[in-house]
Amino acid sequence: MFYTSTRDKSVKVTAAEAITNGISAEGGLYVPCEIPEIDRGFIEKLATLDYIGRAKEILSLYLTDFTESELDYCVNGAYKAGKFDCEAVAPTVELENGVSILELWHGPTCAFKDMALQLLPYLLTTSAKKTADGKQIVILVATSGDTGKAALEGFKDVENTNVLVFYPNDGVSAMQKLQMCTQEGNNVAVCAIKGNFDDAQTSVKSIFTSAEVKAKLAAENMMFSSANSINWGRLVPQIVYYFSTYCDLLNQRKIELGEKINIVVPTGNFGNILAAYYAREMGLPIKKLICASNANNVLTEFIESGFYNKDRDFYTTVSPSMDILVSSNLERLLFHLSGENDAFVKNCMEGLFEDGHYTVDKSVYEKIRGVFEGGCCDDTATKNTIGDIFSRFHYLCDTHTAVAVQVYYNYLEKTGDDTPCVIASTASPYKFSPAVLEAVGSKDAVGDDGFKMMQTLEALTGVKIPAPLAAIQNKPVRFDKVAARSEMTDVVLDMLGIQH
C-alpha cells in the first residue's frame, strides 16, 4: 500500500516514509491511496483474538512494507501485559441496554492517546531504520492536554529520538500540566506557550515546514517527525479499537454479526472520529458517526451546514482537550469525500489560513450528512451529565466522555434512532477531578490541591485512583518554561542545543 498527500496527489510514499516524515513537504497530510476492504469472515476471525491479535490483523492491511516479524515486535511491545491496567486493553462495558462505553484510558497516562502513542515509537523507529537510518528523529508535539504526556511517556529514552512538547499555559487541566512537567527521560522537553492550542498547533506546523529550520536540523543529522494525529502512524492504530469494540459486542451477544452500530466520539482535532470513519469505509458495520463537541462547537456547525469558520469566540472549558477551533484531521476527510481532489483541499486550507473559513460544495456536504451527525453541549450540561450518569448507573466519566454521552442522548431524543451505540470514553475522570467532584455533588471541590481532590473523589465514589496519577504526587517539576508563540522556533533550537 502507498500513501499520497491531501494537497498533492502526485506524492507516492510507503507507510514507513509517511510515518517517518510525519507530514508531507508541502504541508499536506498523508492518506492511504486505497482503503482496504474486509468481509464478515474477517470480523469473525477478529472476534476470536485478543487485542494484540486484532491489532496485527488490521495494521497488516495498512503497513504492507512492514515484515511480519517487525509488526509482531511493534504490536507486542506496545500492548504487552503490564502496559495497560486492563487485560482487554480497551474494554467495552455496558452503560445500559443498547448503550456501551469503549474505555480507551487504561494506559500509562490514563488517556486514549496511549492507544496509539504506546505503539508509535515502535512504528517510527522501525520506519526510520528503513528510510532515515542514522538520523536523530525530533518529535515535535502541540498538545491540548493528553497527546503531550502520552508522547513524552511513549518516547522517553527511546534511542535516536528527542521529544519536544508545547502546550497552552492556561488551556490544560492542573493534572495534565503536572503530568507533562514532571516527565522523566533524558530525551524529553516541555514548554508552555502564551496562547491556546490552535496557536501551538499552527506554529508547530510552521516550524515543521520551515526550510531554514529543517536545514539547521539536517546539519546536525536530525529530522522532524510528529506524534500528533497529523502523523499517519498516530492515526492508524486508532482504527483498531473500533473493530475491537464491535468484536466485544459480538462476544457479549449484544449484537449479531453484520448488525450496524452507531459510534459517538468526543473530539476536537477530528482524528479519533476519523479513525472510526476509516473503519466504516473498510466495511465495519457502522450506521452513524456522531461527533460530540463542547462549547467550541466549530465541528457541530460544519457538519450541520458545510461551513467551517474558525473566527469565533474561543472558550476555555472543563473538557480542555477539545478546546480546539482548527481540526487538522478534517483535511483528510475532505480529500476522501471530494474524490481525492487535492486542489479543492488545498483551496480550503488556504481559505482557512487566510480568511478563517471555507465552505464545501453540495456533493461533499451531502456525503458528510450521510455519515456524520454533530452535537455539542456547554460546561453546565457536561457537569450535569457526569452527575446524572453516576446517579443512574454508578458510572463515573470524565468531562470529555460526558460531552459524548450528553450529545448521544440528545441525538436519541431528536431522532429516535435506538441503533446499538458505543460511546468512546477518552480519559480517566481523575485527570479532571475539580469538575468531576463538583458534578457529583461534593463541596470539597473548592481548592487547589489536586491530590486531595482525587482522594475525596475516590472516597465519595468508590472508583479507584489510577496508579500512574497517584504516583505523580512526589515527582519534582522539571519543566516550567513559558514562551510567546513568536519564540517557539528559538525554543526548539535551544532544546536541541542548536545555535541560532
N, C-alpha and C positions, 0 to 999 in steps of 0.2 A: 504494500500500500504506500502511496505517495501523498504528500501534503502540498497545498498551494496557499497563496496569501489572499486574504479578503480584499486587498487593494491592488493586487497584481496577479492575475491568474496564470500568467506565463511562468511564475515561480513553480518549481517542482523539486521537492526535497524529501528525504527519507524521514521516518519518525525520529530517528536518532538526531538528525540535523535539526529538525523542528524543536525538539526538546532542548538541545544544546544552545541553539540560538535564542530561544525564548520568544522573540518577536522578529518579524521579517524586516529586512533592511529599510524598506520604505515606510515602515510603521504599521503595516497590516498584521493581522493575526493569522496564524496557521490553522487550516481546517483540512480534514481528510478529503481527498479528491472523490472518494465514494464512501458511502455509509454501508457497512456490511449488513446483510440481511440474515435473520435467523428464523428457524421454524419451531413448531411445537415440540419436536423431539429435542431440540437444543435446550429449551426451558425445562423439559422433563429431566434431562441429564443434570442440569444445574441444580435442580431441587434435591438431588441425591448427594450433593457435595457440600463441604464446609465453605466458609468464606474464602479461604485461600484457594481452594479448587475453583470456585466461581470466578474469582479474580483472574486466575490464569487463563481460563477459557475465554473470557471476554477480552482481556488485554491482548491475547494472541491474535485476535482478529484485526487489531489496530497497529500493533507493534511487530509487523511482519519481518523487520530486519533484525529482531532480537532472536537469538537461538533459544531453544527450549531450556537449556541449562542457564542461560542468562536471565530468562524470565522467572525460572524457579528461584534463582538467587535473589532477585529483586522482590518478588512477592512474599516469599518465605521470610526474608529479612524484615519486611515491613509489618507483617501481621502475625508473626510467630507468637507463641504463648508467652505471656508476660508483658507484651507491648500494650495491650488493651486490658481493662479490668473486667472484661466480659468475654467468655469463651466464644460467643457468637460474633464478636467484634462490633457488629451493628445490628442489635436485636430489634425485632418488630414486636411491640407489645400492644395489647388491645386497650383502648380507652373506653369504648362502649361498642355495642353491636354495630358492625359496619364501619367503625372508625378506629384506625390503628395509628400508633406513633412509631416512626422509624428513628430510633435513638442513635445519633451519629457522634456522640460526645464521650465515648468510653476510652478515648486515647489519652496520651500523657499530658495534653494541655486542656482537656475537657471541652473541646470544641470540634465541630465537624471537619475543620480544616486538617485535623490529624489523619482523616481517612485518605487524603491524598499526600499530605506532607510527610508522612512516615514512609511513603513509597517513593516520592520524587527524588530524594537524594540517591537512592539506588538506581533509578531510571537515568538520572542526569549523569552520574559518574560513569555508568555503563555506556551511555550515549557519547560522552566526551572522549572516552577511550577509542571509540570508532571514528570520531570526527575532529577532535581537537586535542589529540594526545600530547601531553606535556604542558598544556596551558593551565594556568590558575583560573578557576571559574569564580567570578564575582557575582553573587546572588544579590540583586538589588530589589528591595521589597517596599511597597507602600501598603500600609495596613489600616483598617478601620477598627482593629482590636484583636481579632483572633488569628488572622494569617501570620502576623508578625511573630507571635510567640510560637506558633506551630512550625514556622520556617526555621526559627532560631533553634528550637529543640530538635527538629529533624536533621539539620545540617551541622550541629555543633561538633566540632573536632573532626568533621569528615575531611579526609585528605584532599588537598588541592582545591579547596573551596574557601571562600570568605562570604559571610552573610551580613548585609548591611540593611537595617530596618528603619524606616521613617514612619512616625505615627502623629496624628493631630494631638497636640498637647492637652487640649480641653475636649477631645472628642472620643475618648475611650473610658471604660469604667476604671475605678481605682484598682480593682483586682487585675484587669487586663494590663494596666500600666505596670503594676508591680511584677507581674509575670515576666514582662519583657525586660524591665530594668534590673532584675536580679539574675538574668540569664547567665548560666555558666558556659564555658567554652573559650578556647584560645583564638577562634577564628570568627567571632561574632562582635557586632557593634550595633548600638541603638541610638537614635536621635529623635527627639520630639521636634515638631515644627509649629510655627505660629500660623495657624490656618486650619482648614478642615481636610477630610480625606481626599476630596477631589483635587485640592491644591497639591497634596502629596503625590497622588497618582499621576496627575498631569506632568508634574516636574520630573518624576521618575521616568516616565515615557520619553520626555525631552532629553534627559541625560542618556538614556538608552540609545537614542538615535543621533546623538551629537558626534559628528565626525571628529571633532577636536578631542573630546573625552575618550572616544574609542582609540584614537591614535596614541594617547598617553598610556592607556592600558596595554595596548599592543607592544609598546616599547618596553613594558615590564613583563611581557609574556603572559598577559592577563586578557580575559574577555568577559563581557557581561552575559548573564542569563537571568531568568526570572523565576521566582517562586509564586508570583501572583497567578491568578487563573487566566491571565493572558497567555501563559505557557501551556501548551497542549499537554505536557506531562503532568500538570496540575489538574487539568480538566478530565482527562480520560479515566483516571481511577474513580472519579465520582459516578461514572456511568454504572460501575459495578454494583453499587449499593441499591440502585433502583431495581435491577434484576434480582438482587438478593432478597429484597423485601417482598417481591412478587412470589419468589420461591417459598419464603417463610409463610406467606398467606396460604399457599397451596398446601404446605405441610401441616399447617394449623387447621386445615379444612374450612377456611373462611371463604375461599373462592374455588371455582372449578377451573381446570386448565383451559385457557382461551378466554375466560371471563375478563371483561375490562375493569380497570380500576381508575379512580381519579387520584392525582397526586397534588398536594399543596406544599409549596416551598416558600419560606420567608427569605427574601433575597433583596440585595441592594445592587450588587455588581452583575447579577444575572447568570453567573457561572453555574450555581447549584441547580437552578431550574433548567438551564441549557443542557446539562448532563442528562436530565430526565427526558428532554426533547430528543437527544440522540438515541436514548434507549427506545423511545416510542418509534422513531424512524427506523430503527433496526428491526422492529416487529414485536416489541414488548406490548402487550395489550393495555394501552392507556387511552382512556377516553378524553379527559380534560387535564390540562396542566394549569393549576390555579396559583397565580403569582401574588404573594402577600407582601404588602409594603406598610411601613409605618407612616408618620405624618409627612415624611419626604416621599410623596406619592407620585413621583415622576413616571414610574413604570405603570402604575394604575392608569394614569391619564393616557399614556401611549397606547396601551392595549385597548382602551376604550375608544380612542379617537384616531390613532395613527400619527399623532403629532407628538414629537419629542421636544421638550423645552426645559433646558437646564437653568434658564434665567428665572428663578423663582425664589421664594423665601427658603432658607436652609434652617432646619430645626435640629437642635441637639436633643436627642430623645433618650428614653430608658432602654432602647434597643439600638445601641450605638453602632453595631456592626452593619446596620442597614442605613446609616445616615450618609447616603450617597446620592448624588444627583447625576453623575456620569457613569452609566452602566456599561463597562467595557465590553462584556461578552455579548451584548446585543448586536454588536457588529457582525459576529459570526452568524447569528440567526438571520440577519438581513441578507447576508451573502447567499445562504441556502434558499431562502424564500424568494429571492429575486431571480432565481435561475442562474446563480453564480455570476451575477452582473457586478464585476469589480468596479466599473466606472460609477455605477449607481452608489455602491457602498462608499467609495472614495468621496463622492459628492456629498453624501450625507455626513460623513465625518468632518469634511471641510466646513460644511454648514454649521455643524455643532461647535467647532472650534472658533469660527469667525463670527457667527451670528447668534450662537447659543441655542439653536433649534434646527430641526428638519422635519419634513413630512413625507411619509411613504406613499407610494401610489396605491390605487384602489386594489390592484391584484395582490400586492404584498399584504395590505391591510386585511383583505378577506381571508388570506391564508392564516394570518395571525389569529383572527377571530375564530377560525375553525379549530384551533388547537388550544388557545390560551384564554383564560379568564383572569381578571385582575381585581384586586380589592385592597383596601387599606384601613387602618384604624389608628387613633391617636393614643397618647400615653394613658389617658384615663381609661379607655376601653381595654388597653393592654393589661393594666393592673387589675381591672375588674374581672377580666378573663382568668388571670392567674388565680385569683381568689375563688372564683366560681368553679373552675376545674378541680381545684384542690378540695373544695367543699363537697362537690358531687361525686368525684371519683377517687379522692385521696391521691391524686397525681400532681406532683409539683413540677411545673415547667418554667423555663426561663422567659425572659422578656421578648425574645425573638420568636420562640415557639408559640408563645401566647398570641402574637400577631397572626400567625398562620392559623391557629385554632379559631380565633375570632372571625377572620376572613372566611374560613371554611363554613362556619355556621351561618354567617351572613349569606353566603352563596347558596347553601342548602335552603334557607328560608325563602330566598328570592326565586330559586329555580325548581325546588322540589326534587332535584337530582340526588337520589339516595344511592347512587353507584358506590360500591365499597371504596373507601377512601383511606389513603395513607398520608399522614402529615409528617413532614421532615422536622425533626427536633434537632436544633443545631448547636446547643450549648448547655452545659450544666447550669442550673439555677443559681448555684453558688458563685458564679462569676459576676452575678448582678444582685448580690444579697440585699442592698438597701431597697431597691424597688420591689423585690420579691417579698421581703419581710413586710413592707408596707402593704402589699397586696393581700397577704394572708392575715392581716389584721393586728400585727404586733406594734405596740407603741415604742418598742426598743429599736426601731429602725433609725431613729434620730441619732446622729453622732458620726464620727469619722474613723472609728476603729473597725476596720473591715473584718478582722478575725473574730472579734467579739460578736459582730453581726452574724457571721457564719455559724458560730456556736449557738447563738439564740435561735437561728433558723432551724438548726438540727434538733434542738430540744423541743421546739414548737411543732415540728412536722414529723420527726422520726426518720427523715431522709438523711442518710449518712453523708458527711462532707467528703468529697473525693480526696484521696491521699495526696495527689500532686498539688492541690490547692492548700491543704493543711501544711504541707512541707515548706511553703514559701515563707512562713512567718519569721523564721530565724535567718533567712538568707540576706546578706548585705546587698545594698543597692550598688550596682556597678556603673550604671549609665544614667546621667542626669542632664545631659546637654540639651538645650533648646535653641533652635536656629530659625532664622527667617527663611521663607521659601527661596529667596534670591541667593541664599548661602548654601543651598543643598549640594550643588556641584563641588564647591570647595570642601564641604564636609565629607563627601565621598572620597575625594582625593586624599584628604588628611587621614581618614580612616585606613586607607590603603598604604599610607606612607609615601605617596607620590607627590613630588614637588609641583607647584603651580604658580 
